[in-house]
Amino acid sequence: MLATNSIFHEKGLTLIELAVTIAVLGIIIVSMLALLSSGYTGSYRSGVRSQALGLAQEKIEELRSHSHDDLIEIAANLQEGFSCPGTVFAEQEHVEGFENFKRWYSISCCTVDMQGKEIQGIEIEVMVSCEASGSTHSFSAFIVSRNY
């Protein structure tokens, strides 16, 4: 005859069962929090990059609206004695409405090889940094010289 106090007829949880249950739940909760945190971080970085792209595109379009000679003049105003080939960097500027962002650009007179043919033009590179994330993003455009 079986005893009525056997281990199989006890009600409730033992201390070991309770500890194992808490450990498993803890691991699941910590894993979920880590997943949420990495998702938030990725989303934040993506948002910063999108804002940086918009700010860089705005500056590139502003500079592209100038003629070739005007761009050379802008470069010459930034650095006395500027001549082609050469590169000049503008000072950092805070962007109105985007307090965490700084933007600066360079103008380069250069020659690039396009399918075996050397093409002269102006490269505009815009760098945007975000102080909050500590990241810097660089975007560029090449404008073919009026001679081509």
Residue, then its C-alpha position, 0 to 999 in steps of 0.5 A: m500500500l502506498a503512503t498518502n504522504s508520498i512526494f507525488h501527492e504533495k500540493g504546492l511548490t518546493l523551494i527548488e521548483l520556485a527558484v527554477t521558475i524564477a530563474v527561467l522567468g528572469i532569463i526570459i525577461v532579461s532577453m526581452l529587455a535586451l531585444l527591445s533595447s537593441g531595437y530602440t537603438g537601431s531605430y534611433r540610429s536610423g532616425v539620426r542618419s535620416q536627419a543627417l541625410g536630409l541636412a546634407q542633401e539640403k546643403i548639396e542642393e544649395l551648392r549645386s544651384h550655383s554655377h561652376d564659376d560661382l562655386i570656385e568663387i565660394a571656395a576662393n572666399l573660404q580660402e585665400g589663394f584657392s585654385c584648381p586642383g585643390t580642396v577647401f573646407a568650410e567651418q562647421e555651422h549649427v543648423e537652425g532647428f536641429e540643435n544637436f547637429k553640426r554641418w560643414y562641407s568641402i569643395s574640391c576641384c578634381t578629375v575623375d576617371m569615368q569609363g576610361k575618360e578623365i572628367q574634370g569637375i567639382e566634388i561637394e562633400v557634406m559632413v553632418s555630425c550629431e552631438a547626441s549620438g556622437s556619429t558623423h555622416s558624409f555625403s558627396a556629389f560630383i558636378v561635371s565641369r561646364n567644358y563637358 
